[in-house]
């Protein structure tokens, strides 16, 4: 249902890192940001009222790569969207990278 109407876009959000180092693909900080970016895109495409009807979660989170020197992660997951029209799984990919001073990290999501 949603897979057909959501265009391919990328979104990025920055968050302060609490423990130093880049959080991994399945860390709660990373998952929360992926879901926040996904929700923001849903709001932008369909409005707040529609987005409020949709519950989102990530499933089958996978680390596709980790550059230890740069401490960046390449990740993939299934974005599960549930609403009045049923449930839809959308494959997404995302990257997680720290800023140079390790105080913050960026999450960029592809495939929304």
N, C-alpha and C positions, 0 to 999 in steps of 0.2 A: 504494500500500500504506500508507505512513505518512500520506499526506495525509488519509485518512479518519479516522484515529484520533487525530491530534494536534489538540487544541482550539486555538482562536485565543487566544493569550496574548501578553503583552508582557513582555519582560525587559530589565533595564537593568544595566549594569556600568560602573563608573568606573575609569579608568586614568590614571596620570600621563603627561602629555604631555612628550616629550623635546625636541622642536625648537621649541616655541612655536607657537601657532596651532592651529586645529582640523584634524585629519587628514581627508583627503578620503575619499569612499566606498570607493575601491579601495586605499587605503593599507594596508600590512600590519598596522598596529596596529588599524585598524578591522575588517578582515576577521577577524583573530584573535579579537577580542572578539565579533563576530557568531557565529562558530563556537563560542566558549566558552558564550555565552548559549544557543545552540541545543542544545548538548550537555547543559548543566545542565537544560534543560526536558525533554529526552529521559530523563535520569536520574530526574527528578521524576515523570514519567508512567509509566515502565516499569521503572525500576531500573537499577542499575549494570551488572549482568550483561548485560542486553539492549543497553544503550547501548554497551558495549564491543565489540559485534559490528558496529556501524554506523560507516562512514567517511563523513565529511561534507566538502563543499567548496562554495564559492560560484562561480557561473558567471553570465555576462551581467550583470555589475555595472553599474548605471546611476545617474548623478547626475540626480535629478529636479528638484532645486532647490538653490540656494546663496544664502543671505542674506548678502551681503558685510558689511553693517553689524553683524550679530550673529555672523558667521562660523559659521553652522550649515549643515549639509547634510541634504537629504532624499534618500534612496537607495532603490533597489530591486535585487533580485538573485534568482536561482534557487538555492535551497538544494538541493544534490544529496546524497541519502542513499543509500548503497550498503551492502547487507548480504546475508545468506544468502537472503533472499526476493526479491532483485533490486534494482532501482534506482528511486528515486522523486524527482521534482523538485517542490519546494514553493516557490511564489513568496512572498518575504518583502519587507517594507519596513522600513527602519530610519532613525533619525536620529542625527546626530553633532553634539554641541554641547560647547563649552568652558565651564569654570567661569569666573566673573568674573575671577579672578586668572590665568587661562590656564595654571595649573600642571597641571590635570587635564582630562579630557574624559569625557563620558558617551555611551554607545551604547545606544539603546533599539530593540528589535526587535519587530516586529508580524507576526502571521500564522503563528506556529509552531503 
